[in-house]
Amino acid sequence: MTEFYHAGFQLVKVRAWMLGSLVIGAAGCWWGWDQFTTYGTRPADGGVLAPLFTRILIGGFIAGFALAVTFGLWIYAKLYVASLAWEPVLARLIVRTPTYFGTRTEQFQLSQIEGTSRRRGQFSNPVGVSVDAPWHALSIRGKRLSYIVDAQGRWLDPELARQLLKL
């Protein structure tokens, strides 16, 4: 097996965001539950428990937003490529993606690789470019969403990557 791509330090940042999203999810659920059970009882809120519908809206919004952040990072991690390897004996591309507490591995036949398209990954504002995170969308036949291959990662064998991924 020949590893030809590794996300490098970018993977450390993705894992940090993933773990941070768990904290956000837990804290948001706790805060949402607190608002659901006590909203209105604080002197600044009026000192009287707010109607049930209001408490459901406020607590549900807070908890729902926090869970959406956690779920969004989970989906992003399922698509973010930690490393790519080639198994020449079986003619398979091995894709590793991060999970919250480990790595998931998937294997694909060479015929399933549809290719890649490069994305600029820039966000421009009036001052200039504030985000510069280019990436490749790796399309695999049978998968609805493309994998995210961070262009700032380390290409250990660029020639093999060009051949397999049609860069």
C-alpha positions in Angstrom: 0.0 0.0 0.0 1.3 3.4 -1.0 0.1 6.5 0.8 0.2 9.4 -1.6 -1.7 12.2 0.3 -2.0 13.2 3.9 -3.9 16.3 5.2 -1.1 17.2 7.6 -1.7 20.0 10.0 -5.0 20.8 8.4 -6.3 17.5 9.8 -5.3 18.7 13.3 -7.5 21.8 12.8 -10.4 19.8 11.5 -10.2 17.4 14.5 -10.1 20.4 16.9 -13.2 21.8 15.3 -14.9 18.5 15.5 -14.2 18.1 19.2 -15.2 21.8 19.7 -18.5 21.0 18.0 -19.2 18.3 20.6 -18.7 20.9 23.4 -20.9 23.4 21.5 -23.6 20.7 21.1 -23.5 19.7 24.8 -23.4 23.3 26.1 -26.1 24.4 23.7 -28.4 21.5 24.7 -27.8 22.4 28.4 -28.5 26.1 27.8 -31.6 25.3 25.7 -32.9 23.0 28.5 -32.2 25.7 31.0 -34.1 28.3 29.0 -37.0 25.9 28.5 -37.3 25.2 32.2 -36.6 28.7 33.6 -37.1 31.4 31.0 -38.9 34.4 32.5 -38.1 33.6 36.2 -35.1 35.8 36.4 -35.7 39.4 37.5 -34.4 40.7 34.1 -36.9 38.5 32.3 -39.8 39.7 34.3 -39.8 37.3 37.3 -42.6 35.1 36.0 -42.2 31.9 34.1 -42.9 32.6 30.4 -45.6 30.7 28.6 -44.8 27.2 27.5 -44.8 28.1 23.8 -42.3 30.9 24.3 -40.0 28.6 26.3 -40.2 25.8 23.7 -39.3 28.3 21.0 -36.3 29.9 22.8 -34.9 26.7 24.3 -35.6 24.7 21.1 -33.8 27.3 19.0 -30.7 27.3 21.2 -30.5 23.6 21.4 -31.3 23.1 17.7 -28.7 25.5 16.6 -26.0 23.8 18.7 -27.0 20.4 17.4 -26.9 21.7 13.9 -23.3 22.8 14.4 -22.4 19.4 15.7 -24.2 17.6 12.9 -22.7 19.9 10.3 -19.2 19.1 11.5 -20.0 15.4 11.5 -21.1 15.6 7.8 -18.0 17.7 7.0 -15.7 15.1 8.7 -17.3 12.3 6.7 -16.3 14.1 3.5 -12.9 15.5 4.6 -10.0 13.3 3.4 -7.4 12.6 6.1 -5.2 10.5 3.8 -5.3 8.7 0.4 -3.5 5.5 -0.4 -3.2 3.2 -3.3 -3.3 -0.6 -3.0 -1.8 -1.8 -6.3 -2.4 -5.6 -5.8 -6.2 -5.1 -5.4 -6.2 -1.9 -7.6 -8.1 0.0 -4.9 -8.0 3.6 -3.7 -8.1 3.8 0.1 -9.8 6.9 1.5 -9.4 7.6 5.2 -11.7 10.2 6.8 -11.6 11.5 10.4 -14.3 10.5 12.9 -14.8 12.1 16.3 -12.6 9.5 18.0 -10.6 7.7 15.2 -10.5 7.2 11.5 -12.9 5.6 9.0 -11.5 3.7 6.0 -13.3 3.2 2.7 -12.0 1.4 -0.4 -12.9 2.1 -4.1 -12.1 0.4 -7.3 -10.2 2.4 -9.8 -13.2 2.4 -12.2 -15.3 4.2 -9.5 -13.0 7.3 -9.5 -14.7 9.9 -11.7 -12.0 12.5 -11.2 -11.5 15.7 -9.3 -12.3 19.4 -9.7 -10.2 22.1 -8.1 -12.1 24.8 -6.0 -10.5 28.1 -5.2 -11.9 28.2 -1.7 -11.5 32.0 -1.4 -13.7 34.4 0.4 -13.4 38.0 -0.7 -14.4 41.0 1.3 -13.9 44.7 0.6 -10.4 44.6 2.2 -9.2 41.6 0.1 -9.2 37.9 0.4 -9.8 36.8 4.0 -10.0 33.0 3.4 -7.7 31.2 1.1 -8.4 27.4 1.4 -8.2 25.7 -2.0 -9.4 22.1 -2.2 -10.2 19.4 -4.7 -13.6 17.7 -4.9 -13.0 14.0 -5.4 -16.0 12.4 -7.1 -16.6 8.7 -6.6 -19.3 6.9 -8.6 -22.1 5.8 -6.3 -21.4 8.5 -3.7 -23.8 11.5 -3.6 -21.4 14.0 -2.2 -17.7 14.5 -3.2 -14.8 14.0 -0.9 -12.9 17.1 0.2 -9.2 16.9 -0.5 -7.5 19.9 1.1 -5.0 21.3 -1.4 -2.9 22.6 1.6 -2.2 19.0 2.6 0.9 17.0 1.8 1.1 15.3 -1.6 3.6 12.5 -0.9 3.6 11.2 -4.5 2.2 13.9 -6.8 2.6 11.8 -10.0 0.6 8.9 -8.6 -2.1 11.4 -7.5 -2.3 12.8 -11.0 -2.7 9.4 -12.5 -5.3 8.1 -10.1 -7.3 11.2 -9.3 -7.1 12.8 -12.8 -5.8 16.1 -11.3 
